[in-house]
């Protein structure tokens, strides 16, 4: 299967996971295309002042790679700043949130997979 960029699903989500503002998701893989394995493989664009609220992952894990910009991550209550080229992982049973406190768009590639262990 090939998916061209002009064919991907684009979603605008207000207050993602209780966060602030609007986050744009470019969904490269849809949940029904990976049944039982995962639910997200998407590029996210988080504008300045916007965020994805703190949430926990149960039965799954999430990894994201910062492609552009700077993310302030709440990693289980610990705040850390990560930049382009850095990766964050939230394992099964833990929680996180992400905020863009900079003056430029934050661009992430996110992957959420089921924890099959």
C-alpha positions in Angstrom: 0.0 0.0 0.0 1.1 3.5 -0.8 -0.5 6.6 0.7 0.4 9.9 -0.9 0.4 13.0 1.3 -2.6 14.5 -0.6 -4.6 11.4 0.4 -4.1 11.4 4.1 -6.8 12.2 6.6 -6.5 15.5 8.3 -8.3 16.1 11.6 -8.4 19.3 13.6 -9.0 18.5 17.3 -10.1 21.1 19.8 -8.9 20.7 23.4 -7.1 17.4 22.7 -7.2 15.2 25.8 -8.4 18.3 27.7 -5.5 20.5 26.4 -5.7 24.1 25.1 -6.5 25.2 21.6 -6.5 23.2 18.4 -4.1 20.4 17.3 -4.0 19.2 13.7 -3.5 15.5 13.1 -2.3 14.2 9.7 -3.2 10.5 10.0 -0.8 8.4 7.9 -2.3 5.1 9.3 -5.9 4.6 10.3 -6.8 2.3 13.3 -8.7 -0.1 11.0 -5.6 -0.6 8.9 -3.7 -2.0 11.9 -6.4 -4.0 13.8 -5.2 -5.2 17.1 -1.8 -3.6 16.7 -2.3 0.1 17.2 -4.4 3.1 16.6 -2.2 6.1 15.7 0.6 6.9 13.3 0.2 10.6 12.7 2.0 13.9 12.2 0.7 16.4 14.7 1.0 20.2 14.4 0.6 22.0 17.8 0.6 25.8 17.4 2.1 28.2 20.0 0.0 28.2 23.2 -1.7 25.0 22.4 -1.4 21.6 24.1 -2.4 18.0 24.5 -3.7 17.6 28.0 -2.3 15.1 30.5 -3.7 11.6 30.0 -2.7 8.0 30.8 -2.2 5.0 28.4 -3.7 1.7 29.4 -3.0 -1.4 27.3 -0.9 0.7 24.9 2.1 2.9 24.6 2.9 6.0 22.7 6.2 7.3 21.3 6.7 10.5 19.5 9.5 12.2 17.8 9.9 15.9 17.7 10.4 16.9 14.0 10.3 20.7 14.5 10.1 23.1 17.4 10.2 22.5 21.2 7.8 20.6 23.4 7.3 20.9 27.1 6.3 17.4 28.2 4.7 16.4 31.5 6.1 12.9 31.9 4.3 11.4 34.9 4.4 14.8 36.8 8.0 15.6 35.7 8.3 18.5 33.3 11.0 18.4 30.7 11.7 20.3 27.4 12.5 18.3 24.3 13.5 19.6 20.9 13.8 18.5 17.3 15.4 15.1 17.1 14.3 14.1 20.6 11.9 11.2 21.3 9.5 10.8 24.2 7.9 7.4 25.2 4.9 6.9 27.5 4.7 3.3 28.4 1.6 1.3 29.3 0.1 2.5 32.6 1.9 5.9 32.7 0.7 9.3 31.7 1.9 12.4 29.8 0.9 15.7 28.3 2.6 18.0 25.8 2.5 21.8 25.5 3.9 24.3 23.0 5.2 27.2 25.0 7.4 28.5 22.1 6.5 31.1 19.4 6.8 28.5 16.5 4.7 25.4 15.6 5.6 22.2 17.3 5.6 19.3 14.8 5.6 15.7 16.1 5.4 12.2 14.6 3.3 10.1 17.0 2.8 6.3 17.2 0.4 4.6 19.5 0.7 0.8 19.6 -1.0 -1.8 21.7 1.1 -3.4 24.5 0.9 -7.0 23.6 3.2 -8.2 26.5 
